[in-house]
Amino acid sequence: MYVHLGDDVMIRSSEIIAILDKQTVMDSEEMKELLEKRKSELMNISNGAFKSLVITSTHMYLSPIAIATLRKKALSGVPMNG
């Protein structure tokens, strides 16, 4: 199954390692360090303020979609858009 992350980006749900909310990312020094180290893999698809961070083995996506919505999409097994 695929999960729509925002903009025109869709990834396989099996590729998702973690989905974190913005507050967790912003409050964690470790997450800030990770974002800095993997800057070349970071894709901001939020066109503004992001709501969640989706981590895969090859990319990290700053998504405009809330964490609860992304988790629901990833776990539902049903393809959803928007």
Order of alpha helices (4+ residues) and beta strands (2+ residues): beta-beta-beta-alpha-alpha-beta-beta-beta-alpha
